[in-house]
Amino acid sequence: MEREIGLIEEKSGKTQEPEEAKDEGENQADDEREKEKQPRPTYLFLIRHGENDWTKRGALAGRTPCVALNEKGREQAQQLAERLKAQPISAVYSSPLLRCLETAQPLAGALNLSVSIEPGILEVDYGEWRGGELKELSKRPEWRLVQIFPGGFRFPGGETLREVQNRVITTLERIRTQHAGEVIAVVAHGDVLRTSLAYYLGTPLDLFQRIQISTASISLVAFHRFGPSILAMNDSGGFPVIKLEEA
């Protein structure tokens, strides 16, 4: 018979004093409780709208109303819905502008969801630059400032990109808080998404031009207990289906 007086045997065959074993047991219990407390991640699919005639010809549509998707853009919207319909998405948010709504609707339809219009992710207010051809705007002296020090530039009669970033991040943080532990789709605009991804990457706003966001591309941000992780950016391929753990 094994002696048990004053000693507690371990599986390894080594022995511990009773007090040490008690402390280890309490630590393991604390670890288990800590693990149980951890919330499951929240996921944001950040989607740029599909192609339209303005993006095709290199013009700055900005907040111009009634800019619809062109034929390619409508195909892209259907492809997006096909790519993401297996994801456990519980809500679809869209900028109020038509090109975003037309991109969001096929996805929402495939998921049996409605589209929630969110003014906080509206396109940048480009002011007097709205409607301009990019090749002509690039000839302006201010264009260089937009490329080198965008955080310090205000579009004439419009917003600064710092204001855009603050507005959009405030909105995305509200959305992810409201949908903690869920998977959410957000359909918005190129510069809106680029400034947002710069924030979550911890990249200075003045370097946001290095981030490319193509039409109908998908970026994916996961929010864990200690902050965000960028799982994909400017992706036009496929995603593995997210497996949500039980809360």
Steps between C-alpha positions, in 0.01 A plus 500: 500500500629848411560736786281812486573656840645849459559448129293530183613298204521647150457310176868546435582310814640808672354625824390840626431644835123538564515881502684512166248265343216714631653814346544326167140383505379852574712639216358245257149589613576870451630428151183309417281781630704756305459291186125482553476878538667575167243616245509357152640729230292744299561508123448787257500435127589837348382503139550764234213559258514360148614677187305791353561725203671760720761260636546351154594835348699621802266771627433602859130429553510586869150555633342545158152343528366224277835358391395146417712192440580426139470153350832383639412644841172309509687180416746576779213548746357159409844341534542657843168352610609159374834523678358606836162327519643212705643735761306536829430869431227638724472857369582696183574873519536734203587857420186687389635550147345296220815323384550355850134405542503318166810311616353413840155387386595170327703397806220590740253314280717187498511512881129583546596828665405862440755772430553751781586844363781660699578871439822472703672311216396746229757588234755774561371853443742605227344846478596685184698201375188287465440401139857576395709273281791361699747567218400869510490524879851354513629812322393726788769616747293363789511149355854448625388591851225238482765240419766608751303649792137397452424534870563873478301571184141616477322445170383847395152537648510145634648275768849418615598135490560515875135600543400213272704251699359621832144487366531152354692341788245636745229333290681167460576485871132557576398227254743243637399579857132455413580169330760359738590141415331518157605525136397824328527625141562869430481638145668834450747700288869481413643784710256427782634145522865592446502752785322246722746222423789739564357562847458132584848423363648771720630671185531881498226662297762668280598154370145383423564546125711184515185296562321390184127429504357387167135505400305207646798396712464360850707570809446315826573629848464284812463665840636294784521573869817706462437671169456458125668263258497551123423159350466612137526818300394590145411137436319391186530125552335268752481477878482198727168496683528647849414253776345681796561342838219468746485805728 
